Amino acid sequence: MPRELPQDHFCPWREEAEELKERLTSLEAKMATLERHVFGRRTEKLPTVASELRGDADTTAAQAEAAKKKRRERAARKAEQAPAREIRHAVPAEERCCPACGGEDLRPLGKGRASVLFEHIPARFERQVHVQEVLACTCGKGVVTAPPPPRVVDRGEYGPGFIAHVAHVEVRGRHAAAPAGPAGGEKRRAHESQHA
């Protein structure tokens, strides 16, 4: 707590402090007037800006989460509606031996390992379910699995035909938007060189 100076003491700091105190009082009064104007009477006071921002963030996050859930549900429905074709992958003959004992007496182990790949078949898309054969040795120690289908991207769900189709549609869409006509040919070439 600042100590009080005697009334007969005079210095430039005291004069400045008193001026600042008067200015502060004036500014506080103006600020109270503005707050009443903006926020209304104390009984009608609106929530603080900080609490409103926190509330908006919570509702925005909830809305984003709900939209994400809805997109996932729609994608799952579309995936189930897509025509499916099962493609079986057998363990190659040269790999049909137990990695533990070297024995060749292998039997199927379950239904196999399934993975889903969406592929573009001209004029339609199909959902391909690739089932890799899984064999177990009678020794009980070794398991052999057929190799998975080749993928463009590790753990990706889209096959090379699907990705090529999307790329083709994107490129075709960009070129269709390029200007045509006598001067358009030069503009189109410039456009193509920029996106090449």
N, C-alpha and C positions, 0 to 999 in steps of 0.2 A: 504494500500500500504506500503510495507516495506521501512523503511527509509534507506538511504544510509549511510554507515559508512565512515569515513574519510580514505583516502588512506594510511596514515601513521599508522593507527590502525592495530595491529596484534593480533590475537588470534587463537586457534586451530579451532574454529567454522568457521571462515572466510575461512581458507584454505580448510576445508571439503566442505563448500558451493560452492566454486569455482570448486572443483573437481566434485561435483554432477552436477553443471551447464554444465560443459564440457561433462560429461557422458550423460546427458539428450539431449543435442544437437546432439551427435553422434547417440543415439538411435532413435531420431526423424527422422534423415536422413535415417537410415536403414529401419525404418518403412515405410517411404514414398516410398523408393525403392521397398519394398515388396508389398505395396499396388498397385503400378504401374504394378508390375509383375502379381499380382493376378487379379486386376480389370481392367487393361488396362489404356489407357489415360483418362484424366478427361472427355473428350467428349464421351468416350465409357463406362463411369462408369455404372456398373450394380446397380440395386436397393440394398439397404442395406439388411443385413441378417434379421433384425427385420421386415422390411416391407415384405420380402419374406415369413417369417414364418406366419405373420398375413394373408397374401394372401392365403397361403396353408391352414391355419386353416379355412378361409372362404370357400374355394373351397371344402375342406374335409367335412365341415359341410353341405354344399349344396349337395354334393354327397350322404352323409349319409341320408339326409332328402329325397332325390329323391329315394334312394333305399328303404327306409322305406315306402314311398308312394306306390311304385311299389309292394312291398310285400303285403301291405294291399289290393290293388286292385286285386292282384292275389288270395288272400285268399277270398275276397268277391265273385269273379267269381266262385271259387271252391265251396264255400258254396251254391251259387245259383244253381250250376249244380248238387249238391248232391241230390239224391232222398229224398223227404220230406214226412213225415207222420204226420198228425195232431192228437194229443192225447188230448181229452177233459177231464178236471177235474171238477167234479161237487162239489158244496158246500155240505159237509156231512149233513145228515138229522138233527143231533143234533145241528148243527150250523146255521140252517135255521131260525134264529130269529133276529130281529133288535137289534143291540147293544144299540141303544138309547132308544126305547120305549118298546122293548120286543115283538112287533107284529110279526106275521108269514106271513103276506101278502106281499111277496117279488116278484119283477119282475126283469127280466134281465136288466142290465145296460150296454149298448153297446155290443161289440163283446166279451168282456172278456179281460183279461190281458195275453198277449202272451210272451213267453220266448223260446229261442232256445237252444237246447242241442244236441251235436253231440254224437252219440252212435255207438258202433261197433256191428254189427250183423255178426255172422260168415260168412266169405267170402265176406262181403261188409260193408260199412259204410253207415249210414243214418242220415239225419238231422231231428230231431224230433222237431216239433213245439208244445209245450205244451200250451194249452189255459185254463186258470183258469176262471171258471164261476164267474161273478161278479153280485150280486143281490142288488137291492136297495129297501128299504121299501117305502110303499105308504105314510108314514108319512113325507118323504122327509128329514129325519135327519140321517138315518142309512144306511150303505153299508156293505155287507158281501162278502168276496172273498174266493174262494176255495183255499185249501193249495197248494203250489207249489210242483213240483216233487222233490223227494229227490236228493240232490247233494253231491258229494264227497267233494267239496270245495265250500265255499260260493261264489256266483256269478260266479262260474266256468262254462265253456261251454262244458265240457266233462263228459260223464256219466261213471258209474263204469265199464261197459263192455269195453268202449274205453280205459280207464286207465289201466285196467287189461290186455288188448291186448298189449298195448305199453310196459308195464312192462314185459310181457311174451316174447315179441320179443327181448327186451334188454337183458334179462337174457339168453335166448337161444343163442343170438349172442355172449355173453361173454363165454359161455360154449363151443360153437363151436370153439372159438379161442384158447381154452386150449389145450396144447399138448396131443397127444394120444400115445399109445404104452405101453410096459412094464414099462419103467421108467415114462412115461407120466401119469400113474394112480396116482402115488404119487404126481406129480406136479399138476394134476388136483384137487386132494383132497386139496392140500395146497391152490390152487387158489380159490376153492369154500369156504374154511374156511375164507379166507381173505375177500371175498365179501359177506359173510353171514350176 
